[in-house]
Amino acid sequence: MSELVTFGETMLRLSPPSGQRLSRVDNFDVHVGGAESNVAVAAANLGVESTWLSALPDTALGERIVHALRGEGIETEVAWTDTGRVGTYYLERGGMPRGDSVVYDRDDTPIRDATPDDLQTAPVQSAEYVFTSGITPALSAQSAATTAALLETAQESGAKTAFDLNYRSKLWTPSEARQTLTDLFAMVDILFVAERDARTVLGYDGESAAIARSLADRYDFETVVLTRGDAGALAIGDGLVEQPAFETDTVDAVGSGDAFVGGFLARRFDDAELDDALATGAAAAALKRTVVGDMAQFDSADIASVLDNGGTAIDR
C-alpha cells in the first residue's frame, strides 16, 4: 500500500543544449517529467511511499519513463497499451530578451482514452492521499471523466484528495478550464492554486488572503494553498499562514511547483502544522530549481538545512 498515489501523464522532455535554438539543434538533452509524477518523486524524496498511476504505450519509450520513475523510488501502476505514443515536449532555453519557449507534442497518448476500468484502482482505494492536477482533465473529455471517477473513489475509500489547478493555456481556455475544474472541486480536500490562475481561470480578484479564504468558503476545501511566485505562498486551513520564498540560484525552474506540492504533502503525512508544511514546500521548490530536469533531487537533510540556515543549504 502506498501512502500517496498520483494520477497523470508523464512525458519525455527534449531540450537543446544551452544557447541553441530548436530550429538549429543537432542533439537533445532528455529528461522525464510530468506534474503528477514530479509530485510523487518529491514526496518520495522525503520518505513517503508513492505510486504513480497512468497509461503508456508498450514501447521502449514507455519503458524509459517507467525506469526513470522506478529509479527515483516510485511504484508504477501502468496500463500498458498496444496503441498510442509517448508524449513529448520541447523546451528551448532563451534568457532575456528572447525568453524560454515550449512546444508540446502529446496527441494520441494512451492516457487520453484511459477509463477507470483500464487502470489499477486498488492503490487509490488503499492510499492515504490521492493527487492529480488540472493538466490531466485538460487532455480529453475521457481524461476529465476518469479524473472525476478516481477522485470520487478516493474520497469514498477515506483518502484525502489533493489537486493542483495547474492551468496550461496551450491545452484549453480559461473558461473551458473553469467549467471542468469547478465540477471537480466537490471531490477535493486540498487545493493548490497559483494566484495568477485563481485570477485568470477562476475569476477572483482582491488581496491574496481574501482569494484563498473565498475559495475555501465557496467550495468547502479543507485547505487552500495559494502560491505567489517570488512572493512566496500562503495557506488557509486552521487559520492563515504565510511563507516567503527562499532565494535560489535557478538552474532549471521546471517542476519547482510540483516539488512544492510534494514537500507540503510529505509534511502533512507527518501531521505537521500548516506552517511547517508550507515552509517545507517552499524549501523543496527552492532546492528543485538548483538541478536540471523536471524531477526534484533532495532529501530530508537538505530540506532541514535550508530551513535551519535561513534558506541556505549547508554542504554536508
ROTIDO-358281 format. One record per residue (C-alpha): residue number from 1; residue in one letter; x, y, z. Coordinates in Angstrom, 2 decimals, always signed. Each point is the difference from the previous one (the first is absolute). Last residue first. Layout:
{NUM; A; {X; Y; Z}}
...
This chain:
{316; R; {+27.35; +18.01; +4.40}}
{315; D; {+0.02; +3.22; -2.00}}
{314; I; {-2.37; +2.41; +1.72}}
{313; A; {-3.25; +0.96; -1.71}}
{312; T; {-0.82; +3.69; +0.24}}
{311; G; {-3.59; +1.14; +0.54}}
{310; G; {+0.37; +1.43; +3.48}}
{309; N; {+2.30; -2.69; +1.29}}
{308; D; {-2.40; -2.37; +1.79}}
{307; L; {-2.58; -0.11; -2.78}}
{306; V; {+2.53; -0.51; -2.78}}
{305; S; {+1.91; -2.61; +2.00}}
{304; A; {-3.19; -1.80; +0.97}}
{303; I; {-1.00; -0.30; -3.66}}
{302; D; {+3.42; -1.35; -0.96}}
{301; A; {-0.11; -2.45; +2.91}}
{300; S; {-3.43; -1.23; -1.09}}
{299; D; {+1.25; -0.86; -3.47}}
{298; F; {+0.47; +1.75; -3.30}}
{297; Q; {-0.24; -0.60; -3.75}}
{296; A; {-3.23; +1.31; -1.48}}
{295; M; {-1.24; -1.13; -3.40}}
{294; D; {-0.42; +2.18; -3.08}}
{293; G; {+3.63; +0.16; -1.06}}
{292; V; {+3.09; +1.99; +0.95}}
{291; V; {+0.60; +0.72; +3.68}}
{290; T; {+0.01; +3.21; +2.08}}
{289; R; {-3.69; +0.80; -0.57}}
{288; K; {-0.96; -3.15; +1.90}}
{287; L; {+1.65; +1.32; +3.15}}
{286; A; {-2.12; +3.16; +0.00}}
{285; A; {-3.21; -1.96; -0.55}}
{284; A; {+0.84; -2.42; +2.81}}
{283; A; {+0.75; +2.88; +2.38}}
{282; A; {-3.35; +1.62; -0.80}}
{281; G; {-1.86; -3.27; +0.49}}
{280; T; {+1.76; -0.59; +3.29}}
{279; A; {-0.99; +3.47; +1.19}}
{278; L; {-3.64; -0.63; -0.96}}
{277; A; {-0.04; -3.34; +1.81}}
{276; D; {+1.50; +1.54; +3.14}}
{275; D; {-2.50; +2.89; -0.07}}
{274; L; {-2.94; -2.38; -0.43}}
{273; E; {+0.95; -2.08; +3.03}}
{272; A; {+1.58; -3.34; -0.63}}
{271; D; {-2.11; -3.14; +0.17}}
{270; D; {+2.94; -2.01; -1.40}}
{269; F; {-1.95; -0.66; -3.18}}
{268; R; {-0.54; +3.77; -0.10}}
{267; R; {+3.77; +0.38; -0.28}}
{266; A; {+0.13; -2.10; -3.15}}
{265; L; {-2.94; +1.91; -1.46}}
{264; F; {+1.84; +3.33; +0.19}}
{263; G; {+3.19; -1.42; -1.47}}
{262; G; {-1.83; -1.62; -2.89}}
{261; V; {-1.98; +3.18; -0.70}}
{260; F; {+3.13; +2.17; +0.01}}
{259; A; {+1.84; -2.53; -2.17}}
{258; D; {-2.85; +0.25; -2.49}}
{257; G; {+0.34; +3.77; -0.04}}
{256; S; {+3.74; -0.36; -0.59}}
{255; G; {-0.58; -2.40; -2.89}}
{254; V; {+1.63; +2.15; -2.67}}
{253; A; {+2.08; +2.78; +1.59}}
{252; D; {+3.36; -1.28; -1.25}}
{251; V; {+3.35; +1.43; +1.16}}
{250; T; {-1.55; +2.64; +2.23}}
{249; D; {+2.29; +1.35; +2.69}}
{248; T; {-2.40; +0.05; +2.92}}
{247; E; {-1.45; +2.41; +2.52}}
{246; F; {-2.63; -1.59; +2.20}}
{245; A; {-3.60; +1.02; -0.65}}
{244; P; {-1.89; +1.62; +2.85}}
{243; Q; {-2.58; -2.04; +1.96}}
{242; E; {-3.39; +1.18; +1.22}}
{241; V; {-2.41; -1.86; +2.27}}
{240; L; {-3.70; +0.72; +0.51}}
{239; G; {-2.15; -1.93; +2.47}}
{238; D; {-0.64; -3.70; +0.31}}
{237; G; {-0.02; -0.26; -3.73}}
{236; I; {+0.87; +2.93; -2.23}}
{235; A; {+3.45; -0.06; -1.53}}
{234; L; {+2.44; +2.58; -1.26}}
{233; A; {+2.83; -0.09; -2.49}}
{232; G; {+3.20; +1.77; -0.97}}
{231; A; {+0.23; +3.46; -1.56}}
{230; D; {+2.45; -1.29; -2.64}}
{229; G; {-2.77; -2.15; -1.41}}
{228; R; {-3.32; +0.54; +1.76}}
{227; T; {-1.32; -3.43; +0.98}}
{226; L; {-3.43; -0.26; +1.62}}
{225; V; {-0.51; -3.09; +2.14}}
{224; V; {-3.65; -0.69; +0.88}}
{223; T; {-0.77; -2.50; +2.76}}
{222; E; {-3.11; -1.92; +1.07}}
{221; F; {-1.79; +1.22; -3.10}}
{220; D; {-3.66; +0.90; +0.44}}
{219; Y; {-0.42; +1.28; -3.56}}
{218; R; {-1.19; +3.54; +0.72}}
{217; D; {+1.64; +0.40; +3.39}}
{216; A; {+3.42; -1.31; -0.96}}
{215; L; {+0.01; +1.94; -3.27}}
{214; S; {-1.00; +3.22; +1.79}}
{213; R; {+2.72; -0.47; +2.60}}
{212; A; {+2.65; -0.52; -2.67}}
{211; I; {-1.12; +3.06; -1.96}}
{210; A; {-0.21; +2.14; +3.13}}
{209; A; {+3.51; -1.02; +1.00}}
{208; S; {+1.37; +1.01; -3.40}}
{207; E; {-1.70; +3.41; -0.06}}
{206; G; {-2.69; +0.77; -2.56}}
{205; D; {-1.07; -1.83; -3.12}}
{204; Y; {-1.44; -3.39; -0.83}}
{203; G; {-1.05; -1.10; -3.50}}
{202; L; {+0.70; -3.72; +0.33}}
{201; V; {+2.27; -0.30; -3.02}}
{200; T; {+1.87; +3.31; -0.15}}
{199; R; {-0.15; +1.08; +3.67}}
{198; A; {+0.37; -3.35; +1.70}}
{197; D; {+2.49; -0.92; -2.70}}
{196; R; {+2.19; +3.05; +0.75}}
{195; E; {-0.18; -0.85; +3.72}}
{194; A; {+1.38; -3.45; -0.71}}
{193; V; {-2.31; -2.68; +1.34}}
{192; F; {+0.39; -2.94; +2.35}}
{191; L; {-3.28; -1.40; +1.28}}
{190; I; {-0.26; -2.50; +2.85}}
{189; D; {-3.22; -1.95; +0.62}}
{188; V; {-1.21; -0.49; -3.57}}
{187; M; {-3.12; -1.93; -1.10}}
{186; A; {-2.32; +3.02; -0.01}}
{185; F; {+2.68; +1.81; -2.01}}
{184; L; {-0.38; -2.23; -3.04}}
{183; D; {-2.84; +1.98; -1.59}}
{182; T; {+2.09; +3.14; +0.59}}
{181; L; {+2.66; -1.57; -2.19}}
{180; T; {-2.11; -0.61; -3.08}}
{179; Q; {-1.74; +3.36; -0.30}}
{178; R; {+3.04; +2.01; +1.09}}
{177; A; {+2.31; -1.77; -2.44}}
{176; E; {-2.24; +0.64; -2.98}}
{175; S; {-0.39; +3.66; +1.04}}
{174; P; {+3.76; +0.43; +0.46}}
{173; T; {+0.69; -1.48; -3.43}}
{172; W; {+1.51; -3.42; -0.57}}
{171; L; {+3.20; -2.02; -0.49}}
{170; K; {+2.49; +2.69; -1.06}}
{169; S; {-1.25; +2.26; +2.80}}
{168; R; {+1.16; -2.46; +2.65}}
{167; Y; {-1.65; +0.44; +3.41}}
{166; N; {+1.55; -1.86; +2.94}}
{165; L; {-3.16; -0.28; +2.16}}
{164; D; {+1.95; -2.19; +2.42}}
{163; F; {-2.23; -2.59; +1.68}}
{162; A; {+0.22; -1.92; +3.26}}
{161; T; {-2.40; -2.70; +1.15}}
{160; K; {+0.11; -1.47; +3.48}}
{159; A; {-0.80; -3.69; -0.04}}
{158; G; {-3.04; -1.54; +1.69}}
{157; S; {-0.93; -2.56; -2.64}}
{156; E; {-2.99; +2.06; -1.17}}
{155; Q; {+2.34; +2.97; -0.34}}
{154; A; {+2.45; -1.93; -2.14}}
{153; T; {-2.70; -1.51; -2.19}}
{152; E; {-1.43; +3.47; -0.64}}
{151; L; {+3.43; +1.33; -0.93}}
{150; L; {+0.50; -2.98; -2.31}}
{149; A; {-3.36; +0.50; -1.70}}
{148; A; {+0.56; +3.72; -0.50}}
{147; T; {+3.42; -0.60; -1.56}}
{146; T; {-1.47; -2.67; -2.27}}
{145; A; {-2.71; +2.39; -1.21}}
{144; A; {+2.54; +2.76; -0.66}}
{143; S; {+2.29; -2.41; -1.81}}
{142; Q; {-2.94; -1.15; -2.10}}
{141; A; {-0.84; +3.58; -0.96}}
{140; S; {+3.60; +0.46; -1.08}}
{139; L; {+3.41; +1.30; +1.11}}
{138; A; {-1.24; +2.81; +2.24}}
{137; P; {-1.17; -2.49; +2.63}}
{136; T; {+3.67; -0.90; +0.58}}
{135; I; {+1.55; +3.48; +0.03}}
{134; G; {-2.29; +1.11; +2.81}}
{133; S; {+2.00; -2.07; +2.44}}
{132; T; {-0.08; -3.33; +1.81}}
{131; F; {+0.55; -1.20; +3.53}}
{130; V; {-1.31; -2.82; +2.18}}
{129; Y; {+0.90; -0.11; +3.68}}
{128; E; {-0.26; -2.82; +2.55}}
{127; A; {-0.07; -2.65; -2.71}}
{126; S; {-1.92; -3.29; +0.16}}
{125; Q; {-2.77; +0.68; -2.52}}
{124; V; {+2.33; +1.88; -2.33}}
{123; P; {+2.48; -2.88; +0.02}}
{122; A; {-2.85; -2.39; -0.95}}
{121; T; {-0.95; +2.13; -3.01}}
{120; Q; {+2.26; -1.78; -2.48}}
{119; L; {-1.05; +1.73; -3.19}}
{118; D; {-1.92; -1.13; -3.07}}
{117; D; {-3.30; -0.18; +1.89}}
{116; P; {+0.49; +3.61; +1.14}}
{115; T; {+0.12; +0.98; -3.68}}
{114; A; {+3.11; +0.86; -2.00}}
{113; D; {-0.63; +1.78; -3.31}}
{112; R; {+2.15; +3.09; +0.51}}
{111; I; {+2.45; -2.03; +2.09}}
{110; P; {+1.01; -1.91; -3.10}}
{109; T; {+1.73; +2.94; -1.75}}
{108; D; {-1.44; +0.91; -3.40}}
{107; D; {+1.08; +3.66; +0.11}}
{106; R; {+2.87; +1.02; +2.28}}
{105; D; {+2.41; +2.10; -2.04}}
{104; Y; {+0.36; +3.16; +2.08}}
{103; V; {+2.33; +2.88; -0.96}}
{102; V; {+1.39; +2.14; +2.80}}
{101; S; {+1.89; +3.30; -0.28}}
{100; D; {+2.39; +1.76; +2.37}}
{99; G; {+0.69; +3.72; -0.20}}
{98; R; {+1.35; +2.06; -2.90}}
{97; P; {+1.14; +3.11; +1.92}}
{96; M; {+1.16; -1.45; +2.27}}
{95; G; {+0.61; -3.70; +0.45}}
{94; G; {-0.76; -2.47; -2.75}}
{93; R; {-0.19; -3.60; +1.09}}
{92; E; {-1.89; -2.13; -2.49}}
{91; L; {-2.24; -2.64; +1.53}}
{90; Y; {-1.46; -2.64; -2.30}}
{89; Y; {-2.82; -2.19; +1.18}}
{88; T; {-0.68; -3.65; -0.51}}
{87; G; {-2.96; -2.33; +0.40}}
{86; V; {+0.60; -3.73; -0.30}}
{85; R; {-2.04; -1.63; -2.73}}
{84; G; {-3.31; -1.64; -0.69}}
{83; T; {-0.88; -3.65; -0.50}}
{82; D; {+1.02; -3.33; +1.49}}
{81; T; {-0.80; +1.18; +3.52}}
{80; W; {+1.53; -0.35; +3.45}}
{79; A; {-2.13; +1.13; +2.94}}
{78; V; {+2.72; +1.07; +2.41}}
{77; E; {+0.22; -0.27; +3.78}}
{76; T; {+3.48; +1.30; +0.80}}
{75; E; {+1.57; -0.08; +3.46}}
{74; I; {+2.35; +2.94; +0.41}}
{73; G; {+3.50; -0.29; +1.47}}
{72; E; {+1.70; +2.51; -2.30}}
{71; G; {+1.37; -2.79; -2.20}}
{70; R; {-3.55; -1.28; -0.27}}
{69; L; {-0.90; +3.32; -1.56}}
{68; A; {+2.79; -0.09; -2.58}}
{67; H; {-0.63; -3.66; -0.85}}
{66; V; {-3.69; +0.71; -0.54}}
{65; I; {+0.67; +2.88; -2.36}}
{64; R; {+2.52; -1.92; -2.10}}
{63; E; {-2.38; -2.97; -0.12}}
{62; G; {-2.53; +2.15; -1.81}}
{61; L; {+2.76; +1.09; -2.36}}
{60; A; {+0.92; -3.63; -0.69}}
{59; T; {-3.60; -0.76; -0.82}}
{58; D; {-3.08; -1.35; +1.74}}
{57; P; {-1.89; +3.27; -0.32}}
{56; L; {-0.70; +1.68; +3.33}}
{55; A; {-2.88; +0.43; +2.44}}
{54; S; {+0.16; +1.55; +3.47}}
{53; L; {+0.25; -0.50; +3.76}}
{52; W; {+3.09; +1.17; +1.89}}
{51; T; {+0.53; -1.52; +3.43}}
{50; S; {+1.70; +1.56; +3.01}}
{49; E; {+1.26; -1.22; +3.36}}
{48; V; {+0.88; +3.29; +1.70}}
{47; G; {+3.57; +0.30; +1.28}}
{46; L; {+0.92; +3.56; -0.90}}
{45; N; {+1.39; -0.83; -3.43}}
{44; A; {-3.21; -1.97; -0.53}}
{43; A; {-1.98; +3.23; +0.37}}
{42; A; {+2.08; +1.69; -2.70}}
{41; V; {-0.26; -3.03; -2.27}}
{40; A; {-3.78; -0.25; +0.36}}
{39; V; {-0.40; +3.72; -0.75}}
{38; N; {+2.13; -0.38; -3.14}}
{37; S; {-2.14; -2.98; -1.02}}
{36; E; {-3.09; +2.19; +0.18}}
{35; A; {+1.44; +2.98; -1.85}}
{34; G; {+1.73; -2.00; -2.72}}
{33; G; {+3.66; -0.49; -0.71}}
{32; V; {+2.71; -2.13; -1.52}}
{31; H; {+3.13; +1.67; -1.36}}
{30; V; {+1.90; -0.15; -3.29}}
{29; D; {+2.70; +2.45; -1.12}}
{28; F; {-0.29; +0.44; -3.73}}
{27; N; {+2.27; -0.20; -3.03}}
{26; D; {+0.55; +1.78; -3.34}}
{25; V; {-1.81; +3.27; +0.78}}
{24; R; {-0.61; +2.73; -2.56}}
{23; S; {-3.77; +0.59; +0.04}}
{22; L; {-0.22; -0.92; +3.66}}
{21; R; {+2.49; +2.76; +0.80}}
{20; Q; {+3.27; -0.46; +1.91}}
{19; G; {+1.30; +1.99; +2.96}}
{18; S; {-0.27; -2.77; +2.54}}
{17; P; {-0.19; -3.43; -1.59}}
{16; P; {-3.28; -0.55; -1.83}}
{15; S; {-2.69; -1.50; +2.23}}
{14; L; {-2.13; -3.11; -0.40}}
{13; R; {-2.41; -0.76; +2.83}}
{12; L; {-1.52; -3.47; +0.02}}
{11; M; {-3.49; -0.15; +1.37}}
{10; T; {-1.93; -0.97; +3.10}}
{9; E; {-3.79; +0.04; +0.03}}
{8; G; {-2.07; -0.03; +3.16}}
{7; F; {-1.08; -1.74; +3.18}}
{6; T; {+1.78; +0.24; +3.34}}
{5; V; {-0.22; -2.46; +2.88}}
{4; L; {+1.44; +0.84; +3.42}}
{3; E; {+0.29; -2.27; +3.04}}
{2; S; {+0.60; -3.02; -2.16}}
{1; M; {-1.33; -3.42; +0.95}}
